[in-house]
Amino acid sequence: MALRFLYITSDPFVNLTQEFVRILAISNIPFAGGGGGVGGSGNLFDESGNGVATMLGIEGEVYTEGTAYPYAFANSYQASQIMIVPPGWSFKNFGRAIAVQGSLEEVLQVR
């Protein structure tokens, strides 16, 4: 099997293949205020519709500059985890995602 890249825009995403899908990054929440950034969360469900896990991914920059602060404060941060969608399972409650699809061994090797 060859590893494939996926850009997922449909929510819910149901894995109708016999391969595994590894979600690499998700986005569904634009941050309000300075600096900007995006964040997201998504939920994994088994074939029976039972919630199994939640993925949280946050990445961005935030800075404040102006009358309240005489200096600029900047930081960037990221929180993520491995999320594998087995055949027949679904991933819901997200906006957009990028992923890879292939055998379990192939998707686990992606860093």
ABEGO torsion letter per residue (X at the ends): XBBBBBBBABOBBBBABABBBBBABBBABBBBEBGEEBBBBBBBBBAAGBBABBBBBBBEBBBBBEAABABBBBBBBBBBBBBBBBBGBBBBGBABBBBBBEBAAAAAABX
